[in-house]
């Protein structure tokens, strides 16, 4: 198991290098001059040129990228073009808010979606199954930002139950978590339903039922555990999508997280800050995938035995 974990962590290095290179090149090709954005429209050409020299923006792109990677390996994400402060300090100050929002949204999605998918599979082709799948279809199809605006209009402006923006108090996280989690709840519910339907049709389930075991016990102790493997996969992927979707959610609800910081930095052409945000999100996504792979072994002993043998089939 430990060899597998170390191997996955080593594989994270080329992934991060590829992501940083791609994002760095895209930001370089984006229109706008960071020096002009920082100094404003009233800046003289001499002031702009002086600032570009001090920031290293006149160097070739590959030289700029090499200098950035050298600093990054040393633990330095650089300084923000806008605030002139360390990028790592600002990013890590915002990151707990993003994690809090993502955790609440995922908790809401899992608590609602898994039981919904299980019951829908057990009650296949009933009214409950049809209604739950219609809700799931709406959740998959509805954009996060549009749902967020609807929630603000109804629960904040009309009913006054929750604040429309900010992060003060528990109430502030309710609407962003619902907006972010609803779409992913629908995907998890559909996957759970499909996996449960496939599992309860297996021969060993028929055998257990033929022995007189109660149907509820069969579902809880035999079918659900085997049906959870695809669900765990989807949950792991959805966490990564939530980290990306938090950009829209945090912007709509003015939530002070990494997503909103990234949008503001892109608008201000603050390349080091954008790079810092993306590196942190990418690393978190990779770690989540590693945790999901470990959970496979806890759920399915066959996968655990593959980890112990180094992935070699016997």
Rosetta silent file (secondary structure, phi, psi, omega in degrees, C-alpha in Angstrom):
SEQUENCE: XXXXXXXXXXXXXXXXXXXXXXXXXXXXXXXXXXXXXXXXXXXXXXXXXXXXXXXXXXXXXXXXXXXXXXXXXXXXXXXXXXXXXXXXXXXXXXXXXXXXXXXXXXXXXXXXXXXXXXXXXXXXXXXXXXXXXXXXXXXXXXXXXXXXXXXXXXXXXXXXXXXXXXXXXXXXXXXXXXXXXXXXXXXXXXXXXXXXXXXXXXXXXXXXXXXXXXXXXXXXXXXXXXXXXXXXXXXXXXXXXXXXXXXXXXXXXXXXXXXXXXXXXXXXXXXXXXXXXXXXXXXXXXXXXXXXXXXXXXXXXXXXXXXXXXXXXX
SCORE:     score description
SCORE:     0.000 S_00000001
   1 L     0.000  -44.297 -178.835    0.000    0.000    0.000 S_00000001
   2 H   -66.296  -35.939  176.663    2.763    2.445    0.931 S_00000001
   3 H   -62.358  -39.734  178.682    4.607    1.749   -2.321 S_00000001
   4 H   -63.559  -43.146 -178.880    1.413    2.557   -4.206 S_00000001
   5 H   -64.807  -45.463  179.494    0.960    5.843   -2.301 S_00000001
   6 H   -62.139  -41.114  179.459    4.574    6.920   -2.872 S_00000001
   7 H   -61.934  -42.561  179.323    4.306    6.042   -6.553 S_00000001
   8 H   -66.692  -36.934  178.745    1.162    8.157   -6.934 S_00000001
   9 H   -67.601  -36.917  176.841    2.775   11.085   -5.132 S_00000001
  10 H   -66.055  -38.340  178.744    5.785   10.920   -7.463 S_00000001
  11 H   -66.010  -17.243  178.552    3.453   10.898  -10.464 S_00000001
  12 H   -67.498  -27.250 -176.832    2.012   14.155   -9.146 S_00000001
  13 H   -63.303  -53.905  178.398    5.222   15.990  -10.090 S_00000001
  14 H   -64.366  -29.541  177.249    4.926   15.701  -13.920 S_00000001
  15 H   -63.077  -46.975  179.789    1.200   16.438  -13.656 S_00000001
  16 H   -64.927  -39.025  178.397    1.881   19.718  -11.869 S_00000001
  17 H   -63.668  -43.812  178.720    4.659   20.627  -14.316 S_00000001
  18 H   -63.566  -42.204  179.492    2.369   19.992  -17.290 S_00000001
  19 H   -64.730  -45.660 -179.026   -0.470   22.011  -15.761 S_00000001
  20 H   -63.821  -39.352  179.209    1.758   24.942  -14.861 S_00000001
  21 H   -64.468  -46.226 -179.018    3.320   25.014  -18.333 S_00000001
  22 H   -62.794  -47.358 -179.037   -0.045   24.932  -20.083 S_00000001
  23 H   -65.819  -39.896 -179.681   -1.597   27.599  -17.861 S_00000001
  24 H   -61.878  -43.161  179.700    1.507   29.786  -18.056 S_00000001
  25 H   -67.006  -40.263  179.008    1.469   29.725  -21.865 S_00000001
  26 H   -62.717  -43.312  179.679   -2.274   30.461  -21.996 S_00000001
  27 H   -65.845  -33.752  177.788   -1.869   33.437  -19.677 S_00000001
  28 H   -67.861  -32.637 -179.774    1.002   34.738  -21.785 S_00000001
  29 H   -82.306  -13.498 -178.779   -1.183   34.573  -24.902 S_00000001
  30 L   -66.817  144.603 -179.905   -4.099   36.314  -23.194 S_00000001
  31 L   -67.717  153.232  177.996   -4.676   39.934  -24.300 S_00000001
  32 L   105.961  146.649  179.767   -3.606   42.776  -22.060 S_00000001
  33 L  -108.186  120.038  179.697   -0.377   43.945  -20.474 S_00000001
  34 H   -55.498  -36.199 -179.764   -0.016   43.305  -16.723 S_00000001
  35 H   -64.428  -41.149  178.317    2.089   46.441  -16.379 S_00000001
  36 H   -67.175  -37.444  178.903   -0.624   48.606  -17.931 S_00000001
  37 H   -65.068  -39.553 -177.908   -3.269   46.975  -15.727 S_00000001
  38 H   -70.239  -44.962 -174.104   -1.196   47.648  -12.599 S_00000001
  39 H   -84.491  -22.414 -179.249   -0.266   51.259  -13.413 S_00000001
  40 L    93.668  173.794 -175.303   -3.535   52.277  -15.028 S_00000001
  41 L   -70.765  -21.632 -176.017   -4.360   54.124  -18.222 S_00000001
  42 L   -84.615   -1.124 -176.786   -2.503   57.294  -17.162 S_00000001
  43 L   -70.699  144.370  177.894    0.896   55.578  -17.006 S_00000001
  44 L   -83.284  158.538  177.473    3.614   56.744  -19.380 S_00000001
  45 H   -57.412  -34.189  179.339    5.453   54.339  -21.716 S_00000001
  46 H   -66.685  -41.579  178.129    8.608   54.839  -19.644 S_00000001
  47 H   -64.878  -40.455  178.895    6.830   53.804  -16.437 S_00000001
  48 H   -63.820  -43.893 -179.116    5.330   50.772  -18.148 S_00000001
  49 H   -65.387  -38.702  178.829    8.704   49.724  -19.536 S_00000001
  50 H   -64.632  -41.597  179.448   10.374   50.150  -16.148 S_00000001
  51 H   -67.830  -39.111  178.278    7.739   48.018  -14.427 S_00000001
  52 H   -62.438  -37.918  178.028    7.987   45.311  -17.092 S_00000001
  53 H   -65.850  -42.501 -177.999   11.741   45.182  -16.535 S_00000001
  54 H   -67.641  -31.207  179.871   11.343   44.898  -12.761 S_00000001
  55 H   -87.858   -8.106 -178.859    8.767   42.094  -13.129 S_00000001
  56 L    77.710   19.337 -176.767   10.811   40.229  -15.746 S_00000001
  57 L   -76.959  -12.667  178.457    8.035   40.488  -18.337 S_00000001
  58 L   -87.509   -7.025  177.229   10.485   41.440  -21.095 S_00000001
  59 L   -73.932  156.967  174.047   12.303   38.113  -20.826 S_00000001
  60 L   -56.710  152.946 -174.955   11.435   35.302  -23.254 S_00000001
  61 H   -59.269  -44.884 -179.058    8.435   33.236  -22.210 S_00000001
  62 H   -64.989  -33.434  177.086   10.438   30.060  -21.573 S_00000001
  63 H   -67.547  -42.266  176.937   12.918   32.026  -19.472 S_00000001
  64 H   -60.447  -42.590 -179.386   10.053   33.446  -17.412 S_00000001
  65 H   -67.103  -41.441  179.274    8.628   29.945  -16.951 S_00000001
  66 H   -62.743  -42.416  178.293   12.013   28.474  -15.991 S_00000001
  67 H   -63.324  -37.616  179.703   12.535   31.204  -13.404 S_00000001
  68 H   -66.932  -43.076 -179.630    9.069   30.542  -12.011 S_00000001
  69 H   -65.354  -39.012  179.060    9.659   26.782  -11.713 S_00000001
  70 H   -61.080  -43.777  177.648   13.013   27.327  -10.002 S_00000001
  71 H   -67.121  -38.042 -178.412   11.342   29.521   -7.382 S_00000001
  72 H   -64.812  -41.034  177.748    8.434   27.086   -7.062 S_00000001
  73 H   -60.896  -30.898  178.537   10.745   24.148   -6.342 S_00000001
  74 L   -84.200    4.692  178.866   12.222   26.258   -3.542 S_00000001
  75 L    87.394   12.305 -178.197    8.740   26.784   -2.102 S_00000001
  76 L  -109.581  113.446  176.773    8.322   30.304   -3.468 S_00000001
  77 L   -83.533    3.083  179.759    5.159   30.946   -5.525 S_00000001
  78 L    91.013 -177.668  179.069    6.350   34.446   -6.310 S_00000001
  79 E  -112.121  145.685  179.647    4.868   37.822   -5.488 S_00000001
  80 L   -67.759  138.349  174.964    1.550   39.190   -6.659 S_00000001
  81 L   -65.628  -31.568 -173.710    1.706   41.844   -9.372 S_00000001
  82 L   -84.377  -52.098 -175.671   -1.176   43.668   -7.713 S_00000001
  83 L   -93.850  -15.776 -176.750   -0.442   43.548   -3.982 S_00000001
  84 L    64.322   11.788  177.079    3.324   42.917   -4.248 S_00000001
  85 L   -97.344  169.488  179.985    2.856   40.444   -1.379 S_00000001
  86 E   -62.407  134.143  178.889    3.674   36.700   -1.349 S_00000001
  87 H   -65.401  -41.924 -176.630    1.255   34.649   -3.442 S_00000001
  88 H   -59.619  -37.868 -178.943    1.414   31.693   -1.066 S_00000001
  89 H   -64.319  -45.457 -178.917    0.238   33.801    1.868 S_00000001
  90 H   -69.075  -41.928 -177.879   -2.849   35.091    0.051 S_00000001
  91 H   -65.155  -45.806 -177.925   -3.725   31.737   -1.520 S_00000001
  92 H   -72.883  -21.796  173.047   -3.454   29.757    1.705 S_00000001
  93 H   -71.550  -32.430 -179.454   -5.475   32.395    3.543 S_00000001
  94 H   -86.849  -25.521 -171.948   -8.309   31.904    1.042 S_00000001
  95 H   -60.863  -40.581  178.038   -8.007   28.133    0.657 S_00000001
  96 H   -57.131  -33.481  177.937   -9.755   27.157    3.940 S_00000001
  97 H   -67.156  -39.149  177.437  -12.884   29.007    2.759 S_00000001
  98 H   -67.191  -42.226  177.901  -12.904   27.034   -0.491 S_00000001
  99 H   -62.739  -41.176  179.005  -12.388   23.754    1.375 S_00000001
 100 H   -61.689  -45.196  179.525  -15.204   24.646    3.763 S_00000001
 101 H   -65.191  -45.341 -179.841  -17.574   25.394    0.894 S_00000001
 102 H   -63.812  -41.363 -179.588  -16.592   22.265   -1.045 S_00000001
 103 H   -64.604  -43.917  179.376  -16.903   20.032    2.043 S_00000001
 104 H   -65.337  -41.477  179.729  -20.365   21.344    2.915 S_00000001
 105 H   -65.411  -41.840 -179.651  -21.543   21.008   -0.693 S_00000001
 106 H   -69.938  -39.554  177.305  -20.204   17.452   -0.990 S_00000001
 107 H   -59.867  -44.684  177.490  -21.652   16.448    2.388 S_00000001
 108 H   -61.680  -44.034 -177.682  -25.044   17.726    1.285 S_00000001
 109 H   -64.823  -44.617 -177.075  -24.763   15.953   -2.065 S_00000001
 110 H   -69.567  -44.540 -177.577  -23.720   12.581   -0.597 S_00000001
 111 H   -61.399  -34.883 -179.221  -26.236   12.593    2.268 S_00000001
 112 H   -87.906  -42.339 -168.764  -29.093   13.248   -0.161 S_00000001
 113 H   -74.000  -44.122 -176.032  -27.894   11.488   -3.313 S_00000001
 114 H   -63.334  -51.567  175.813  -26.798    8.055   -2.036 S_00000001
 115 H   -60.881  -36.659  179.008  -30.054    7.210   -0.194 S_00000001
 116 H   -62.779  -43.423  179.564  -32.021    8.693   -3.087 S_00000001
 117 H   -67.942  -38.443  179.326  -30.210    6.502   -5.609 S_00000001
 118 H   -65.214  -48.195 -179.358  -30.564    3.364   -3.476 S_00000001
 119 H   -64.707  -38.964  178.576  -34.298    3.852   -2.922 S_00000001
 120 H   -62.958  -36.601  178.468  -34.844    4.701   -6.581 S_00000001
 121 H   -70.907  -42.815  179.534  -33.133    1.442   -7.590 S_00000001
 122 H   -64.751  -36.710 -179.651  -35.103   -0.651   -5.083 S_00000001
 123 L  -103.709   44.716 -177.593  -38.347    0.997   -6.214 S_00000001
 124 L   -56.877  140.334  177.274  -37.517    0.892   -9.908 S_00000001
 125 L    66.462   17.651  173.970  -40.241    2.035  -12.331 S_00000001
 126 L   -98.386  177.136  178.785  -42.360    3.485   -9.530 S_00000001
 127 H   -63.044  -39.612  178.881  -43.505    7.091   -9.121 S_00000001
 128 H   -61.524  -41.602  179.070  -40.692    7.760   -6.641 S_00000001
 129 H   -62.197  -44.035 -178.291  -38.122    6.488   -9.152 S_00000001
 130 H   -65.593  -44.229 -178.948  -39.510    8.706  -11.918 S_00000001
 131 H   -65.374  -42.921 -178.691  -39.622   11.837   -9.739 S_00000001
 132 H   -64.410  -37.920  179.797  -36.118   11.302   -8.386 S_00000001
 133 H   -73.835  -30.544  174.104  -34.667   10.844  -11.871 S_00000001
 134 H   -65.568  -43.972  177.176  -36.459   13.960  -13.145 S_00000001
 135 H   -61.387  -41.855  178.627  -34.927   15.927  -10.272 S_00000001
 136 H   -63.294  -40.229  178.949  -31.524   14.425  -11.090 S_00000001
 137 H   -64.346  -40.874  177.202  -31.912   15.379  -14.753 S_00000001
 138 H   -63.473  -42.155 -179.752  -32.775   18.954  -13.780 S_00000001
 139 H   -63.386  -39.666  179.118  -29.760   19.069  -11.458 S_00000001
 140 H   -68.748  -35.151 -174.335  -27.374   17.863  -14.153 S_00000001
 141 H   -84.606  -20.854 -172.827  -28.752   20.303  -16.726 S_00000001
 142 L   -84.488  123.906  177.054  -28.959   23.439  -14.555 S_00000001
 143 L   -63.685  145.360 -177.182  -25.895   25.749  -14.602 S_00000001
 144 H   -62.789  -43.828 -175.556  -24.458   26.499  -11.176 S_00000001
 145 H   -66.430  -34.355  179.603  -24.445   30.265  -11.620 S_00000001
 146 H   -70.037  -42.155  176.295  -28.102   30.319  -12.717 S_00000001
 147 H   -62.381  -39.176  178.359  -29.178   28.207   -9.760 S_00000001
 148 H   -61.469  -42.512  178.450  -27.189   30.491   -7.491 S_00000001
 149 H   -65.495  -38.447  177.885  -28.999   33.562   -8.807 S_00000001
 150 H   -64.583  -41.663  179.090  -32.374   31.844   -8.325 S_00000001
 151 H   -64.395  -39.887  177.167  -31.491   30.945   -4.734 S_00000001
 152 H   -63.916  -43.577 -178.662  -30.456   34.532   -4.017 S_00000001
 153 H   -62.520  -42.309 -175.295  -33.669   35.866   -5.565 S_00000001
 154 H   -82.699  -55.724 -170.198  -35.926   33.517   -3.591 S_00000001
 155 H   -87.277  -17.723  179.959  -34.268   32.883   -0.228 S_00000001
 156 H  -104.326  -54.453 -175.981  -32.385   36.144    0.173 S_00000001
 157 H   -78.139  -42.602 -176.419  -34.289   38.940   -1.580 S_00000001
 158 H   -82.101  -52.748 -174.574  -37.854   37.571   -1.317 S_00000001
 159 L   -93.762  -23.618  179.470  -37.846   35.586    1.945 S_00000001
 160 L    66.389   28.568 -176.933  -34.829   37.121    3.656 S_00000001
 161 L   -83.621  -34.198 -176.030  -33.804   33.806    5.206 S_00000001
 162 L  -133.545  150.782  175.808  -30.149   33.772    4.188 S_00000001
 163 L   -68.424  150.961 -177.049  -27.553   36.425    3.259 S_00000001
 164 L   -88.161  -13.487 -177.933  -26.821   36.806   -0.439 S_00000001
 165 L  -158.475  170.679  178.166  -23.058   37.239   -0.092 S_00000001
 166 L    88.831 -178.943 -178.351  -20.129   37.138    2.281 S_00000001
 167 L  -138.332   40.008 -179.296  -18.941   34.528    4.759 S_00000001
 168 L   -99.987  111.225  177.935  -20.150   35.768    8.117 S_00000001
 169 L    88.028  168.693 -177.937  -21.860   33.059   10.147 S_00000001
 170 L   -67.487  -35.293 -177.616  -23.254   29.626    9.305 S_00000001
 171 H   -61.261  -27.477 -176.049  -26.159   31.022    7.310 S_00000001
 172 H   -66.421  -24.686 -175.150  -23.771   32.507    4.747 S_00000001
 173 H   -91.753   -9.847 -173.993  -22.637   29.088    3.541 S_00000001
 174 H   -63.820  -56.113 -176.688  -26.113   27.567    3.046 S_00000001
 175 H   -64.434  -45.312  176.458  -26.983   29.045   -0.350 S_00000001
 176 H   -60.930  -38.640 -179.824  -23.486   28.605   -1.890 S_00000001
 177 H   -66.669  -40.651  178.122  -23.339   24.991   -0.663 S_00000001
 178 H   -65.254  -44.361 -179.732  -26.780   24.188   -2.104 S_00000001
 179 H   -62.346  -41.610 -178.310  -25.927   25.832   -5.435 S_00000001
 180 H   -75.885  -34.839 -174.333  -22.605   23.997   -5.680 S_00000001
 181 H   -85.578  -22.150 -173.803  -23.865   20.655   -4.388 S_00000001
 182 H   -63.532  -46.022  179.829  -27.150   20.324   -6.283 S_00000001
 183 H   -60.610  -43.679 -177.773  -25.596   19.606   -9.669 S_00000001
 184 H   -75.062  -29.975  174.510  -23.198   17.034   -8.216 S_00000001
 185 H   -59.252  -40.850 -179.916  -25.939   15.489   -6.082 S_00000001
 186 H   -63.634  -42.916  179.635  -27.794   14.644   -9.277 S_00000001
 187 H   -65.159  -42.050 -179.841  -24.763   12.897  -10.815 S_00000001
 188 H   -65.871  -41.310 -179.919  -24.088   10.869   -7.662 S_00000001
 189 H   -62.900  -43.501 -179.648  -27.749    9.830   -7.379 S_00000001
 190 H   -65.345  -41.184  178.895  -27.885    8.618  -10.996 S_00000001
 191 H   -66.006  -42.648  179.126  -24.639    6.666  -10.626 S_00000001
 192 H   -62.242  -42.812  179.243  -25.778    5.081   -7.350 S_00000001
 193 H   -61.520  -48.326 -179.109  -29.081    4.043   -8.882 S_00000001
 194 H   -62.037  -43.016 -179.536  -27.430    2.454  -11.933 S_00000001
 195 H   -66.376  -39.795  178.835  -24.860    0.635   -9.807 S_00000001
 196 H   -66.182  -40.623  178.580  -27.511   -0.643   -7.384 S_00000001
 197 H   -60.637  -40.929  179.375  -29.700   -1.903  -10.221 S_00000001
 198 H   -68.342  -38.374 -176.322  -26.774   -3.865  -11.629 S_00000001
 199 H   -70.892  -44.395 -174.912  -25.814   -5.251   -8.223 S_00000001
 200 H   -71.971   -7.702  176.302  -29.254   -6.434   -7.060 S_00000001
 201 L   -95.572    1.665 -179.271  -29.598   -8.448  -10.267 S_00000001
 202 L   -73.620  157.491 -177.670  -26.488  -10.505   -9.526 S_00000001
 203 H   -64.662  -37.030 -176.959  -26.764  -14.240   -8.743 S_00000001
 204 H   -67.861  -27.283  176.163  -25.320  -13.959   -5.234 S_00000001
 205 H   -69.616  -40.702  177.505  -28.085  -11.505   -4.311 S_00000001
 206 H   -64.300  -37.311 -179.907  -30.703  -14.005   -5.501 S_00000001
 207 H   -65.837  -44.118  179.415  -28.955  -16.713   -3.486 S_00000001
 208 H   -63.450  -41.243  179.333  -28.987  -14.653   -0.301 S_00000001
 209 H   -67.304  -34.035  179.393  -32.639  -13.812   -0.779 S_00000001
 210 H   -66.950  -21.990  178.240  -33.443  -17.479   -1.419 S_00000001
 211 L   -80.601   -1.728  177.082  -32.038  -18.277    2.025 S_00000001
 212 L    91.853    9.972  177.907  -34.772  -16.165    3.555 S_00000001
 213 L   -69.791  139.258 -178.995  -32.714  -13.132    4.514 S_00000001
 214 L   -59.880  144.074 -174.861  -34.821   -9.984    4.804 S_00000001
 215 H   -61.740  -39.153  178.632  -34.704   -7.785    1.721 S_00000001
 216 H   -62.725  -38.044  178.275  -33.592   -4.732    3.703 S_00000001
 217 H   -67.799  -39.272  177.807  -30.677   -6.673    5.170 S_00000001
 218 H   -60.327  -43.571 -178.998  -29.686   -7.900    1.712 S_00000001
 219 H   -65.811  -46.092 -174.725  -29.609   -4.321    0.414 S_00000001
 220 H   -72.764  -44.837 -170.693  -27.641   -2.904    3.360 S_00000001
 221 H   -93.718  -20.360 -174.792  -25.119   -5.681    3.999 S_00000001
 222 H  -118.673  -51.544 -174.027  -24.596   -7.212    0.574 S_00000001
 223 H   -76.581  -45.099 -171.848  -25.726   -5.033   -2.325 S_00000001
 224 H   -62.691  -42.220 -177.548  -24.841   -1.537   -1.109 S_00000001
 225 H   -62.014  -42.353  179.524  -21.187   -2.239   -0.327 S_00000001
 226 H   -73.465  -27.988 -179.783  -20.494   -3.647   -3.785 S_00000001
 227 H   -79.677  -11.242 -175.280  -22.501   -0.912   -5.463 S_00000001
 228 H   -77.930  -17.378 -175.799  -20.506    1.833   -3.757 S_00000001
 229 H   -61.541  -50.518  174.845  -17.344    1.425   -5.862 S_00000001
 230 H   -62.216  -33.962  179.419  -18.650    3.366   -8.909 S_00000001
 231 H   -65.394  -41.403  177.756  -20.229    5.863   -6.513 S_00000001
 232 H   -61.693  -39.887  177.440  -16.892    6.454   -4.768 S_00000001
 233 H   -59.174  -48.451 -178.843  -15.313    7.068   -8.177 S_00000001
 234 H   -64.333  -40.635  179.522  -17.926    9.660   -9.045 S_00000001
 235 H   -61.255  -43.175  178.258  -17.657   11.331   -5.634 S_00000001
 236 H   -61.380  -43.354  178.028  -13.895   11.675   -6.054 S_00000001
 237 H   -66.574  -38.983 -178.308  -14.313   13.213   -9.499 S_00000001
 238 H   -65.728  -31.132  176.240  -17.102   15.484   -8.289 S_00000001
 239 H   -62.281  -42.111  176.056  -14.845   16.902   -5.579 S_00000001
 240 H   -63.608  -42.633  177.591  -12.446   17.979   -8.312 S_00000001
 241 H   -64.882  -34.073  177.680  -15.305   19.444  -10.328 S_00000001
 242 H   -64.608  -39.923  178.010  -16.519   21.249   -7.197 S_00000001
 243 H   -61.691  -36.556  175.317  -13.142   22.884   -6.780 S_00000001
 244 H   -74.900  -41.208  179.518  -13.471   24.126  -10.356 S_00000001
 245 H   -68.386  -19.302  178.117  -17.157   24.976   -9.997 S_00000001
 246 H   -64.628  -19.260  176.844  -16.388   26.983   -6.881 S_00000001
 247 H   -60.199  -48.311  178.500  -15.028   29.669   -9.210 S_00000001
 248 H   -69.194  -45.086 -177.188  -18.558   30.439  -10.399 S_00000001
 249 H   -62.756  -46.393 -179.183  -20.179   29.868   -7.019 S_00000001
 250 H   -66.198  -30.842  177.668  -17.744   32.053   -5.123 S_00000001
 251 H   -71.068  -43.896 -178.594  -18.126   34.805   -7.716 S_00000001
 252 H   -64.963  -42.451 -175.377  -21.934   34.774   -7.587 S_00000001
 253 L   -97.817    8.498 -179.132  -22.080   34.732   -3.780 S_00000001
 254 L    52.000   42.934 -179.700  -18.962   36.896   -3.203 S_00000001
 255 L   -84.129  126.678 -173.820  -17.471   34.040   -1.189 S_00000001
 256 L   -78.410   67.786 -179.970  -13.840   34.846   -0.216 S_00000001
 257 L  -117.059 -171.846 -178.396  -12.232   31.677   -1.523 S_00000001
 258 H   -66.376  -35.318 -179.222   -9.575   30.653   -4.025 S_00000001
 259 H   -61.140  -47.195  178.616  -12.104   30.613   -6.894 S_00000001
 260 H   -66.653  -38.450  176.889  -13.037   34.256   -6.483 S_00000001
 261 H   -60.715  -38.592  179.556   -9.386   35.157   -5.998 S_00000001
 262 H   -65.288  -43.510  179.432   -8.582   33.419   -9.267 S_00000001
 263 H   -62.907  -46.089  178.694  -11.257   35.344  -11.185 S_00000001
 264 H   -61.687  -37.541 -179.324  -10.088   38.676   -9.759 S_00000001
 265 H   -70.725  -36.642  177.037   -6.481   37.797  -10.584 S_00000001
 266 H   -65.327  -43.302  178.261   -7.341   36.855  -14.171 S_00000001
 267 H   -62.942  -32.693  179.799   -9.163   40.149  -14.636 S_00000001
 268 L   -93.329    7.003 -179.702   -6.130   41.972  -13.236 S_00000001
 269 L    54.807   35.629  178.533   -3.633   39.903  -15.286 S_00000001
 270 L   -87.380   83.663 -172.170   -1.953   38.874  -12.018 S_00000001
 271 H   -60.882  -47.660  179.681   -0.155   35.842  -13.457 S_00000001
 272 H   -58.807  -37.415 -179.890    1.677   34.662  -10.293 S_00000001
 273 H   -68.858  -41.158  177.556   -1.568   34.714   -8.301 S_00000001
 274 H   -62.620  -43.727  179.472   -3.445   32.768  -10.985 S_00000001
 275 H   -62.000  -41.817  179.408   -0.652   30.209  -11.139 S_00000001
 276 H   -62.531  -42.131  179.210   -0.670   29.814   -7.360 S_00000001
 277 H   -63.526  -45.350 -176.715   -4.425   29.217   -7.283 S_00000001
 278 H   -68.347  -39.289  178.248   -4.330   26.654  -10.084 S_00000001
 279 H   -61.847  -43.436 -179.173   -1.371   24.765   -8.615 S_00000001
 280 H   -65.400  -42.801  179.345   -3.126   24.469   -5.266 S_00000001
 281 H   -65.207  -43.190 -179.997   -6.392   23.287   -6.849 S_00000001
 282 H   -63.421  -43.491  179.170   -4.567   20.773   -9.075 S_00000001
 283 H   -64.028  -40.070  178.406   -2.576   19.366   -6.153 S_00000001
 284 H   -64.256  -41.994  179.087   -5.737   19.049   -4.061 S_00000001
 285 H   -61.780  -41.193  179.662   -7.532   17.247   -6.899 S_00000001
 286 H   -66.348  -40.400  178.465   -4.650   14.786   -7.244 S_00000001
 287 H   -65.837  -38.647  177.763   -4.595   14.079   -3.501 S_00000001
 288 H   -62.015  -42.556  177.787   -8.369   13.499   -3.553 S_00000001
 289 H   -61.701  -37.148  177.674   -7.929   10.956   -6.364 S_00000001
 290 H   -65.187  -42.771  178.489   -5.286    9.185   -4.275 S_00000001
 291 H   -62.948  -38.921  178.207   -7.652    9.028   -1.293 S_00000001
 292 H   -62.582  -42.097  178.273  -10.377    7.612   -3.568 S_00000001
 293 H   -62.726  -38.104  177.999   -8.030    4.869   -4.763 S_00000001
 294 H   -66.984  -38.228  178.116   -7.234    3.975   -1.147 S_00000001
 295 H   -64.052  -30.324  175.260  -10.950    3.843   -0.339 S_00000001
 296 H   -54.202  -47.269 -178.007  -11.362    1.302   -3.143 S_00000001
 297 H   -64.610  -30.617  178.388   -9.200   -1.111   -1.178 S_00000001
 298 H   -72.813  -31.547 -178.617  -11.250   -0.545    1.972 S_00000001
 299 H   -85.464  -42.260 -176.198  -14.502   -1.290    0.138 S_00000001
 300 L  -118.678  111.526 -179.895  -13.333   -4.115   -2.126 S_00000001
 301 H   -60.099  -26.999  179.667  -10.759   -6.628   -0.737 S_00000001
 302 H   -64.633  -39.707  178.676   -9.846   -7.685   -4.288 S_00000001
 303 H   -70.005  -36.734  178.602   -8.516   -4.216   -5.049 S_00000001
 304 H   -61.455  -38.830  179.431   -6.670   -4.125   -1.719 S_00000001
 305 H   -67.236  -31.253  176.170   -4.848   -7.331   -2.636 S_00000001
 306 H   -67.900  -38.574  176.758   -3.746   -5.723   -5.916 S_00000001
 307 H   -60.359  -43.674 -177.706   -2.278   -2.786   -3.985 S_00000001
 308 H   -66.855  -31.016  179.901   -0.301   -5.168   -1.788 S_00000001
 309 L   -90.214    6.933  178.442    1.046   -7.039   -4.807 S_00000001
 310 L    77.182   20.033  178.062    2.038   -3.812   -6.530 S_00000001
 311 L    85.648    3.964 -179.556   -0.720   -4.045   -9.105 S_00000001
 312 L   -89.510  131.319  178.001    0.547   -7.368  -10.526 S_00000001
 313 L   -80.040  141.290 -179.805   -2.072   -9.990  -11.232 S_00000001
 314 L  -106.400    0.000    0.000   -1.407  -13.436   -9.937 S_00000001
